[in-house]
């Protein structure tokens, strides 16, 4: 399918794989999409900025990069940064309308063939097909054209701004900035029975607003606009001001305050300077409101992505209900958006459309893109620049092209060209799959995992998806005869783990290799310790501390996709204990902290104790209570009069033996060595890098700890 991607200061139309429908979402064939002139053109321009200028805008990101370089080394940091920059062809657009072609599981109020309008910068992009969650999708009323309906997001933003102002019949309002949001705001205020004054630097926009219901238009060159508002409101001042302008100056918000009567209100919808002067609003006791985009629900992941709605009796107007209300106003003729649409371009000419917008001094109010393709969505796109695989290479497909895959696995695989050929890249979003496939010269990009599973030219699969998909995807690949390297965790439930073990019980002498991404055991530091304790004569005591750092409780790692930090990260350490002892588990206990505030959770603040049948006892202290300035991981191992101390995978100190330990300049957590071991196991056969029973045991320990924590 065709999609617009923004890269290096330009908007380009590229062929990318179409998305798959997901549970709780609908797949939409786009009919029209709306270019948001201000927001999108700003993004296009900033994408062409040099790296130093981007760094100045995001100093926090620069600090993170510097911290990563100090911790992980310049080489690894460069790979991570380059991996993110390589995907800098970002999608754009957040407002469209089209026809539903497929409905995801869990949706029963939208059907194939329904006409819908969709919002959301994370999904409602300029593309032939989009997959949009239910709460960002609304039905289009009969009789309303899909071209007008494609403005739904801009309409909902304007409507939410008006709702924040709480206008009543007969009140006087000023709208500062008569771009598209200002134009819609004027019409919405008129529909509320208000007397509306508008101001803008562009006389043509003032005239457009006057043509569509504005009562009085003011241009700064025609006199003092503050004095004019006072005169036009009988000396009282405006009941309210809605700012829909976009400018860096602080003068706009100061002017808005000055235009208001005592006890008036100002609503900020646009993007302006916020250097507030107390004297502007204190004496009048003004109310200042911020309007958050489309309305309640925006930026709330459970609402937008998981479909959890707010009860209408408590939250009357959510972003979804605002979208529907705007479309009804259009359908009833209460708003006129057709007069605000300057031009329409076919999607094939989108590059020309954006170039024309960039060259125009006075940008148009609104531009639409139209889509005329009728072919079924194509989920696979070949890479014409792909290199061919030598006969002795392992042809591997990477599923899930996130930051870790692009910053760690792909660079490692590319540096091991004697062992691997990257055959395919699969990702939930087509533009990410296509960009990554080009980056690593893969044969094709796809959004369809079934294509990977059925491809006879794929020998092995590397799964880097979210945790809840691991077990099922791994099993599908194994059943297709493909070797699997699955990032931890292997499974999130006992039932999922049972399916994997059953597969190996039922599948012969030489089934495909399964390797769970427990990379720490492959670290040169752990290999050194393992060698030192190989001849031990007694059980060990192992104390491991993970200063994991706080992750907000609404983050996906804590939800059903992640399974929690015990299953998702602490499993690394359970595997490490299993590797160092080489023994079966006899007992697992865990004790969680009960936080006194809602900031912390009990499932990432706990101590787990594991006993092994060789007599060894290991404890893990896992906490999100600590400080990021303190090292993350620390292990002490006591055995046979010796103490070994591991410090953040950079240093091993040995006490009680003449050995001096070892040290590396950067963290060495074994990711590359893990991939090397996977290749060796596939090519040479024999023992797996991690025996199946140990992979299963590490997962079972995590499940037992989770039961205790719950």
Helices and strands as residue ranges (DSSP letters): E 2-7, E 10-15, E 25-35, H 37-47, H 51-57, H 59-72, H 74-86, E 90-91, E 95-103, E 115-119, E 129-133, G 134-136, E 137-139, H 146-149, H 152-165, E 172-176, H 180-191, E 195-199, H 203-211, E 216-218, G 220-222, H 225-232, E 238-243, E 246-247, H 251-259, E 260-268, E 271-272, H 278-281, E 287-290, H 301-304, H 319-331, G 338-340, E 343-346, G 347-349, H 350-359, E 367-370, E 380-382, E 394-399, H 403-404, I 405-409, H 410-414, E 420-426, H 430-439, E 444-446, H 449-454, E 460-463, G 467-469, H 470-479, E 483-486, H 494-505, E 514-516, G 519-522, H 524-532, E 541-547, G 556-558, H 565-565, I 566-570, H 571-581, E 585-592, G 602-604, E 606-612, E 617-623, E 633-639, E 642-647, E 651-655, E 662-663, H 671-684, H 692-709
